[in-house]
Amino acid sequence: MQSKLHHLFVFFFFLNFSTVQAQLTLTEHIVIDETNSGKPNKVKFADIDGDGDLDLISTNKNPLELVWFENLDGTGNYSEKHFVGAVGFNSSVYPGDIDNDGDIDLVTASNISSPVKIQAFINLDGLGTFSAPILIQDISSDPSRDVYLADIDGDNDLDVITAYGSGGIAWIENLGNNTFSSGLNQFSLGFYGVDKIVAADIDNDGDMDIIGSRETDNRIAWFENYDGQGSFGYNNPQYIHTGPGSSQNKADFCVIDVDGDTYKDLVISSSTQNKISWYKNLDGQGNFGNEIVINSTLLGISSFYCGDIDNDGDIDIAGIRRVYNDVFWIRNLDGLGNFSDTNEVHTQTLYPKQPLLADLNMDNSLDIVFISDASNQIVWMKNQNSTGNFVTPTNLYYSIDEPEYANAHDLDGDNDLDILVCSYDDGKISWFENLDGTGNFGAQKIITSIAENLTYLAVGDLDSDGDLDIVSITTFTGSRVSWYENLDGLGNFGEENIISTSIVNGSAVLVADLDNDNDLDVISASNDDDKIAWYENLDGLGNFGTQNIITNFAGGVTSISLGDFDNDGLIDIASCEAQDKDIMWYKNNNNATTWNAFGIYLSNSSGSAIGSFIHTEDMNNDGYDDVLTASNLLGANLFANNQNQVFLGSYLNFPIDENNTICATDLDSDGDQDILTLDTYGTLNEVVWYENLNPSSLTFGNKQIISQNLDRPKIVNSADINGDGIDDIIATSRFHKIVWYENTTNLSVNKFNKDSFALYPNPAKNLLNIKSKSSINDITVFDINGRVISSKKLSNFTKEFQLNIKELTEGIYFVKIQTSFGTQTQKLIKG
């Protein structure tokens, strides 16, 4: 999925210390939005465009729509979604050639909300251009639970079968020319509450009979087509399965030849009995034998599908245990209906449902496809060479649902910045690859979709193997701190490793070397137990010790940030404590063996909390970390570090209501840190920035609007996405959209000329020369992910310095120097 160029924003502003007019230019690119997202409900596969491969069809709950995705090359690379038409809530869909013109049309039936109809969408050109909906039947009085197509009356066209509310099962005759009989041909009034139907020739007489399952008592019965013309008798079910009569005992079924005798048998599952069984069609006349149990230890079995997974000519079973996130398959050992134990396929997608078997990549192997309700995914498990060994899942449906974190990191080790996201409502940690280093992003890659209630991420090399791993924290039930190993440095991540469950409602997580032993430890904040804690990386390999409590009195802590506030070389922690309405910092003593608490801002416990999000940065170029906070009601605030363990408060009067994000970045490349945040006051939907006009006095300019197009913007961060040395912007909406704003500004301002220092040679191998027009106070080297690699303070007012970089690995780095006139950063290539 390539980034999409949208709007161009050009802003003019005057520097209050200069008469030079400067121009800031930003261009919006979309990483992901609603274009290709939705909440899938029912999925089918068919060749919509007549090119010989299987396209994907889906009805969606949100938005209420019928869509299809083209299989672009027959290998399972799918297009963005093509809209077909509006459907009702919880709609089912069935593909088939309704008009007998040789291509695939679509029929839908809705269960809840307008339109409550059975309707057809005609494929007009055989390429996937569909007609407006054609009404087959208005079912407002008795909505449909399922729809199926089959030639019921033997006239060589496809009729419509529906399972509907209180009436049971009915069929509607296809009269030709896209017209259908009026009313419903009902035949199972006593067999009501049907939720699934299938048509098959049960009695081997050459016509289509109908099989249905009843949700009210989970009986499964078949109805004989007596004359081949759709006469089923009246209320004459022939029961095959009569399991426990409970609406909680969810049954699923398949009609298929299990034992190779060419007769249609019945395979069923029972959720309360934890089993899959089959019934043999003894004589091909619809006389079924006793239940044969395949497996009775499938706790929570919810649905399954039948097909030849191992390509040995008999029927295997793919199944799902939804509440256990378990996708599995069972092998038919001998073609006679004797089955193996379960073979695990996948456990890393939250609440899977509706498994299907289909050959998506035309390799003559049946792959497994399923839906995830919670993470809004359609997941493809590729069957490797018909062996039943399934490779890493591929997501066919891309979506983000309420992002809580979005920032840039080099996850695949190619020296450019990718975008990492966690999203709360769908339980996903996912990332988007920067394909070419210029900000063209690929499709969403999902690391996990079972991390319910995610609130924050942190990134760092936890196992000392040279790549970036991910740390997460969750809230509510199952609150925990976990990490995911980057297995190969290419962005392929392992399963969840739990660090701690000793938190209640996690709010933030960070990584840093707190104990000064040259590996990364983990810090967590959790607001219901008022706790800030850290976890020692015991061996530098990602094996963590027990929880070390920094404080148990961080009242309702919502956010934490790192900084060396007293310049003693140890990393301290700042926090927003919403319940106590305080901003605090915690001094690291003796390599994190003890901690002291200091107030940055102490409230009188009345009024609103002054901060819900915290960020640390040196805003006045004095070499000490200052503190920025964002508050829902009190706007943005800056607390200046006076270099004596005391902070001086300054209300910036930025009204950023309902905002929980703020960061510092040098957007105008003038050597000081500006403020980037959001303004959602009232009906505003603004991404905004405030220019740092004078760092020494901490004077900021008026609000400058970057964007007003995000629906309820939520997160904003800054990074050099396209590698041009200028900070760009990452932002998200509250629900489904991530964008980045390319900063193409080319400013030349008099307070810190961009040519005020030089690096040479560049690329460099062992020694790097730094030459500045002003006296150098500090030199800091960062890697491409913003991690500090080395930092050195100079005290002899030198303008030239030689830095030893021999120990650095080859790659891209950034060198930041600080002078009395400000800071500047330049790119370094280590050869």
N, C-alpha and C positions, 0 to 999 in steps of 0.2 A: 504494500500500500504506500504509494508515494505521497509526500507532503503536498498539500494543495495550497497554492498561492491565492490569498483572498485580498484583503484590503490593505491599502497603503496609507500610513498615518504620518503626516509631516507636521511638526510642531516648531514654532519659533519662540525663542525666549531671549531675554537680555540678562547678562551677568551684571549683578548690582555693583560689582567692583570694577567694571570695565564698560567701555562703550562699544565693544565688539559684539555684533549680533551673531548668535550661534543657531544652528539648525539641527534638530534631532529627527532622524528618519528611521522609521520602524516598519517592517513588513510582516504581516501575519501569515504563518503556515500552519495548517492543520495536521496534527499527528493522528488523532482519532476523533470521530464524532458520531452522531446518531445515524449517519448515512448507511453504515453497515452493521448497526446494532439493533437489538430488540430482545424480546423475551419469548423464545420459541416454545410452542405448545405441542404441535404434532408435526412429524417429519416423514417425508417419503422421498424415494429416489425414482427417477424416470428420465428417459432421453427426451428432454423438452425441445431441443433445437435440431434433432435429427442427425447428429454427427457421430452417433454410435457409442457414446459414453454416457455415464449416469450423471445427470444434473440433480441438484438438491432442491427440494420443495419444502416450505415451512409455513405453517400458520403461526402467527405471533399473538401473544396476549397484550403486549405493550410495545409499540402501538398495535391496534387491532387491524392486522393486515395479512394478506397472502402474498408471499414473495417466492422467488426462485433464484438460484445461484448457478451460473454456467460452469461446468467442468471445462476449463479452457483448453486443455491439451490432452485430456484422457488420462492424466496421471494424478488427478486429485487436486490440482491447483484450481481453486474456485474464484470466480469473479466476485465483485461486490453485488449486493442484492438488487434484483429487479422487481419492482412493485407490480403486482398483478391486480389487486383490488382490495377493498375493505371487507372485513369479515367480522362476525360477532365474537364475543369472548368465548374462550375454550372451544374453538372451532376445530373440527376434524377435516381431513382432506383425503381425496383419493384420485390418483391419476388414471386416465384411460381415454380411448378414442371415442368420444361421445357421438361425433358426427360422421364417423366412418370415412374420414379423408386421409387416414394414414399417419396422423400425428397425435400427440398427447395433449388432451384437454384436462381440465381440473374441475372437480366437483367438491364443494365444501358444504358443511352443515354445522350450524352454530347451536350452542347449548344455552348461553346466557347473553343477554343484551343485544341491542340492535346492531346489524340486522339479524333477527332470529328467522333464518331462512335456509332452505337447501337451494343452492345456486350453482350454475355452471359458468366457467370461464373458457371460452373457445380459443384455441390456438389458431390464429388467423392465417399465419404464413408458414407454419411448421418450424419457425425459428424462435418462438417464444414471445411473439407479439400477441397479447391476449385481448379479447373483446371485453366490453362492459359486461357485468354480471347478467346472466339470463336466469330469471326466476323459475325454479323447478317446483317448489312448494313453499308456501308460507306456513311456518310451524310455530308461530307465536304462542299458540295455546298449549303446545306440547314439544318443547325443544328437543333437538336430537343429541344423542350421546356418541354416535358413531355413524359413519357412512361408508358404503362399499359399492363397487360396480361389478356387475356380472350379467350375462345374458340369461335372464330368468325364464323367458317365454320362448326361447329357441328361434327367434326371428333374426339372429345375426347382428343385433346391436346391443349395446350395453345399457341395461336398466339400472335404476338406483335403488339400493336397499338402505334403510335407515333403522337405527335403534333409537327409540324416542320414549322419553319420560314414562308416563303411566300406561301407554298403549302397547308397549312391547316392541314388536318387529313388524315392519311393513315394507312393501316395495312399490315403486312408481315406474310405470311403463314408458320406455323411450319410443315415441311415435315417429321419430325421424324428423329431419329438418330443424333440429334443436327445439323440438316441442315435446311435451311430456303429458301423460294423462293427469287429469285433475283428481285431487283426493289421494288417499292412501289405501293401498290394497292390504288391509290388516288381516293377520291370521294367528296372532298369539296374544290376544287380549289378556288372558290369564297369566301369561309369562311376561310380567311387567318389570320395570327397573333394569332393562337390558343395557349394558355398558360396552359390549363388544360384539361384533358380528363378523362372520366369515361365510363365504359361499364356496361350496365344494361338492363334488359328486360322491356322497357318502355311500350310496347303495349301488353304485356302479351301473346305473341305467342310462347314462349318457346325458343327464340333465343336472342342473345346479340345485342342490339342496342348500339349506341355510342352517348354520350353527350359531348359537348365541349364549352368552353368559349373563347371569342375573345378579346384579349387585346386592339386592336385598337379602338373598340367602346363598349366593354364589353357586347355584346349580348351573350346570351346563347341559344343554339339550340340543337335539337336531330336529329339523322340520323337513319332512319329505315333500319334494316337488312331485306330486302324484302323476301329473300328466305331461310334464315337460313344458307346460305353458303357464306355470305360476300358480297352480291350484295346490295349496298347502293344507287343505282342510281347515278346520276351525278349532283353535286352541288345543292342538294335538301334539304337545312336545314329547319327544322320546328322550328321556333323561339318560345321560351317560355318566355324569358325575353329580353326586348329591352329598357334598361335603358338609361340614358344620354350618348351620344356618345362622350366620352372623354377618352383619354389614362390615365388621372389622376384618373378616376373613377374606381378604382380597384375593380373587382368583384371576389367573391369566391362562390363555390356552393357545395352542397351535394345532392346526389340522394338517397332518403330513404322514407319509409312509415311513414309519419308524423301522420296521423289520424287513423291508425289501420284498414284500409280497404283492406290491402294487395297490394295495387297499389303503384307504385313508384312515389312519389311526388318530387318536387324540392324545396330546401331551398337555398336562395341566400343572399349575403351581398353586400352592395354598400358603398364604402368608402366616396364618396363625398356627398351622400344622408344620411350618418350616420345611416344606418338602416340594419336590417335583416328582410327578408320577406320569405313567402313560396307560392308556386303555387300548387294547388291541381290537381292531375291527376283524372279528373272527372269520367271517365268510364273505366280506365285501358287500353285504346287504345291509350294513348298519347295525348288526348285532354285536355288541361290544362285550369283551370279557371283563374280568375283575381288575381292579386297580393293581398296577405293578409299580412299586415304589423305586424310583431312580436314586434319590438322595433324600434323607429325612433329617439332615442336620443343617439345613440352610436357614439359619435364624434370620428372619426378616426378609425372606425372598419376596420380591415385589413384581418382577416382570421378567420375561425371557423371549427368545426368538430362536427358531430352528433353521438349520442349514448345514451344508457339508463344509465344515471349517477346515478339516485336514485333507480334503480333496481325495478321499478314499472311496467315494461312491455311496456313503451312507449319511444319515442325518445326525448331526451333533446339536448341542444346545449352548447358546450364549445367554447368560442370566445376570441379573442385578439384585443386590441386596441394598436398597436405597439408603436406609438409615446408617449403614456401615460403610458407605462410599465404596462398595465392593462390586467390581465387574469381573466375571469369571466365565469359563466355558467347561463343558463336560463332553468327553469323547465317547462316541458310540463305538465300542471296542470291536464288535464282530458283525455289525450290520443287521443284527437280530434283535437289538434293543437292550443289550447288556452294556451298561455305561461305566465309565471311570469315575474316580473322585473328581472334585473340582480342581481346575487349573486357574490360578489367579492371573488376571490380565492387568488390572489397574485399580489403585485405591486412592488416587490423589485428586479426584474431582468430587466436589461437594454435592450430595443428593442426586446421583445419576438416576435416570429413568429411561424407559422406552428404547430398549436395545433393538437394533436392526442389523441385518447381515447384508452386505452389498459389496461388489467389486468396484471400488471407486477408481483404482489406478490401472485397470485392465490387465492385471497380471494373472488372471484366472484363479485368484484366491479371494475367498469371502472375508472382508474386513468387518470389524465391529464398529458401529456408530451408535452413539447415545446422546441424550440431552441431559444437561444439568439445569435444574430449576433455579438453584441458588445463585450460580455463577453465570447464568444466561449463555451457556455454551452449547454448541453442537460439536462433539468430540469424535475424532476418527482415530481408531486404533488399527494400524496397518498390519495385516497378516503377512508375515515374512515367509515367502515361498511355500505357502499352503501348509506350513508346519504347525500352526497354532501358537507360534511364538510371535508376540505382538510387540512392535517397536514403540518408541516414545510417542505419546499422543500428539495429534495435530488438531488445532482448533479451527473449525470451519466457520465460526461465527465470532466476530470480534466485538467486544464491548467493555466499557468501564462503567461501573455503577457506584457513584459517590466516592471519588478519590479522596484519600486522607494524606497522601504523600506523593509528590512528583518532583524529581530532581535529576540532574545529569551526572552520569558516571560512566567510565569506560569498562563495561562488563565483559567485553569479548577480546580485550587486549590488543586492539588495532589502532590505538592512539587517537581515537576520536571519542566524543561523548555521546553515549546512548541515553535514553530516558527510562528511568525506573519508576514504577507506580505501585502503590497499594490502594485497594478500593474496599470500602467498608461493607457495602450491601451485598456484594457478590463474592467476598472472601478471597479475592485474587491478589497475588503478587505477580506482576508481569513487567515485561520490558520491551522497548522498541529499539531496534538496531539502527544506528546511524550508518546507512549503507555506504556512503562515499565520503564521509567526513565533512560534508557541506550542509547537512541537515535534511537530507532526503531519508525518511524513516521507513523501515519495513513494517510488515504486519506484526501484530501483537504476539509476543511469545510468553506463554504462561508458565511460571515457575511452580505455583501451586494455586489451587482454587478451593482448598479446604481450610483456609485460615480465617475462620469466621470472626467478625468484629475487629478487623485490623484497625489500628489507630496510627501507627508510625513505623518507619523503617530507618535503619542506619546501615552504612556500608563501610567495609574495611577488610583487610587481609587477616582473617582470624587464624588461619592455619599456616601462615608464613610460607606459602607456596608461590607468591608473586602475583596472585590475582585477587579480585574483589569478591568477597562473600557478602551475604546479606543477613542482617539481624532484624527481627520483627517483634512487635508487642501487640497484644490483643486485650480487649476489654470484655466486661460482662462475664457470662458463663464460660469457663475454660480459660480465664485470663492466664497468659503465660508469656515468657520471653523465649524466643527460639532463634536458631540460625540455620542458614541454608548454604552448603558448600558449593562454590564454583568448581566443578569437578575437573575441568580441563582448561580453564582460562579463556574459554570461548563462549561462555554464557550458558553452558549446560549445567543445571543445578541439581543437587541431590535432594533427598527428602528432608523433612523437618527434623532438626535436632533440638530438643527442648533443653533450655538452660535452666529455667526455673518456673515453677508454678506458684511460688510464694508471693504473689501479688494479688491485689483486688482492684480490678478496673485499671488496666495499664493505660497510660496516657502518652508516654514518650520513651524513646530508647536512643542511646548514643554509643559510640565506640571511641576509646582513647586509651593511651598507656598511662593509667593512673598510678601504678606502682613503680614506674620507671625501670622496667625490666626488659624493655625492647620488644614487647608484644602488645597486642590490642586487647584490652579488657572491655567489658560491657557495662553500661550504666542504664538503670531503668527508673522511671517515675510512675507511680500508681496513685490515683487520687482518692479512692475510697478507703485506703489504709494509710493515707498521708505519708507515703514512704518514698524516699530516694535511696537507692541501693546500688551496689556494684558487685560484679562477679569476676573473679580473677581468672585470667587465662593461664592455667597452671603450667603448661609446657610449650606455649606458642603454637600448638597444633589444634586449638579449638576445644580442648578439654577444660571445662570450667568448674571452678570450685563452688562452694555453697554461697548463699547470699550474704554479703557484707552490708550492714545497714549504715548509711550515712546519716539519715535522720528519720525518725518516726513521727515528726511533728510538722511536716510540710503540708499544711491544711488545704486539702483539695488541689494538690499540685497538678497543673495542666500542661506545663511545658518546661523543658530544661535546655540549657546551652552551656558550652564549654568556653573557658578562657583562662589565661594566667593573669588574674586580676591584681596580684601583688608582685608580679615579675620575679618570682623566686624559682622559676624553671619547672614548677609542678602545675599540673592542670587542675583548675578549680571548676566549680559548677555553679551556675546561676539558675534561679527557678522563679516561675510564676505560681503563686499559691492562692488560687481563686477563692477558696472558702475563707481563709484568713485575710484575703485582700492585700497580701504582702508580696513584695519582690525581694528575694533573698539571694545571698551567695554563700557558698560553703567552701572554706579554705582547706586545701589539701595539705596536711602536715605529715612529714616523715613517710613519703611515698604511700599515701592513702591509709596509714595505720590509724590516724585520728583525723577528725574534722571539726572545724569551728564554724558556727553560723554567724553571719553578719547581715544586717538589714541594708538593702539598697533603698527600699521604700517601705515604711511601716505604716499601715493604716490605723485608724482608730476603731476598726471593725464596723464602721457605718458607711453607708453609701455603696457604690459599685466597685467591683474589683478593677484595679488599674491595669491588669494584664492577664491575657489568656494565652499569649504566645510570646516567646522571648528569643532574642537574637543578640549575639555579641560581636562587636567589631570595633576597631580603633577609628572613631569618627572624627577626631580632631588632630590626628597625626602626631600625638605626643608619645607614642610607643606603648600606651596602656589600653587594654580592652575596655570599651564602654558598653553600655547595655541599652538595647532597644526593646520596647514592648508594644504589643497591639492589644487593645481592649475592645470588647463589644460595644461599650457605651462611652468610654472616655478617650477614644482615639488612640493616636500613636504618641509614645513618650520616649524621651531620651534621657538616660542617666549617665552623666559624665564621670569617669573615674578620676578622682583628684590626686591619685598616686599615693594615697595614705590610707588605703583600705576603706575609704569613704566615697560615696557617690553623690553627686549633686544633681537634683532633679530639674528637668526642664520640660514643661508641657509644650508640645509642639503645635497644639491646636489643630490636629488633623482629624476631622470628624469621619472616622471609618467604622461606622456602625455595623454590627454583625460580622466582624472580621476577625480572623484568627491567624493572620500571617503577616509577617514583615521581614524584610531582609535589607542588607546594605550591599551596594554594588556601585562601581564607577561607570555609570551609563554613558557619561559624556567624555570619558577618557581624559579627564583633567587632573588626575592624580589624587583625588579625594573620594570619599565614600558618600554616594547619594542614597536616598531611601526609596525603596520599592515596596508598594503595598496595594491594598484594595480599598475602594470606597463603595460600600453597598448600602449607604444610608438611604432610608426610604425606598424609592424605586430605582435607585442608581445601580448600575452594573459595571463599575469602572475598575480597570487596572490603571494605577496611577504611580507617578514618581515625583519626588521632591528633590530639587537640586541643592547640593551642599555648596552654598555661595561663599562661605568663609569658614573653613574648618576651625580656626583658632577661636572664633567666637560662637561656633556652632549656629550659624545663621543659615536658614534654609529658604528657598524660594517658594512661590505659590504652587499649587497643585498643577501638574501637567498630565493630561489624560493620554494614556497609551491605547486603551480600547474601551468601548462601550458595548461590544457585541457578544460578550460571554453572558450566558444566562446564569445569574447568581454565581459569579466567580468565587472561588474558594481558596486556591493555593497559588502563590506566585514565588518564583525563585529565579536565579540568574546564573548563567554559565556561558562560556564561549562555544556555542553549538556548532558553528561552521568553521572554526579554527582560524579566524582572521585576526585574532588578538583583541577583539572588542567584545565586551559582555553583551550577550543576548538575554532574552527573557523567556521563561517557561511559565505557563498559567493553565489553570483548569477551571471548568465550570463545576457547579455543585454535583452534577449528575454524570454526564456522559462525554464530555469534550476535553481534549488536551490540545493546546496550541503552543507554538513558540514564535516569538517576535524577533525577526532578524534585525539587528542593529547595524545599519549601513551608514551611520553617522561618521563623518570625517571632520572632526573639530580641530581647530588650532586656537588655543587660548593662551593668554600671556602669563598665567600664574604657574604653569608647569608645562613647558614645551615638550612634545612627544620625543624630540631628539635630544633631551637633556641628559641621557646616559646611553652608553654603548656597551655591547657585549662582543668580545672577539677573542679567539676565532669562534665562529658559530656556523656550522657544527664544531663542537670541541670534544676532545677525548679525555685529557687529563687535567689541564689547567685552563681556567676561564678568566680572562681579564675583564674587569669592570671599570669603566671610566665615566665619571659624572661631572657635570658643570657646577654642581653644588656639593657641599660636604655630605658624605654618606653617614647616616646614623645606624641604619639596620640593613642587612641583606637576608632575604628569606627565599629559599628554593622550595617550590611546590611541584608535585607531580601533576599529571593531567586531571586527576580527580580532586585536586585541591588539598591533598594531604601535605603537611609540612615535612619536607625531607631534611632540611637543615636551616638553622637560623643563627645569625651572628650579629652581635652589636659591636659597633666601632666607636671609639672614644677619642681618636686623635685628629678628628676633623679632616680626614683624608678624602681626596676626590678620586683616588685610584686604589684598586684592590685586586689581588689575584686569589681566586677561589679554587681549591682542589676538588675536582669532581671525579676523580679516578674511580671511586667506589660506586658511582651511580651506574645502574644498568642502562643499556642503550634505549633511547626513546625520547619523548617530548617532555620538557619541563618548563616551568615558568619561574623567572627570577624577578623578585620584587625588591626594589630599593626604596628606602625612606630617607628623605632629607627634610630640612626645615621648611622647604617649599611644598612638600607633599610626598605622595608615593607614585611610583610608576612601575608597571610590570611589562616584561618583554619575554618572548618565547626563546627557549634554548633547545637546541637539538644535540643530544649526547650521542656521539658517534662511536 
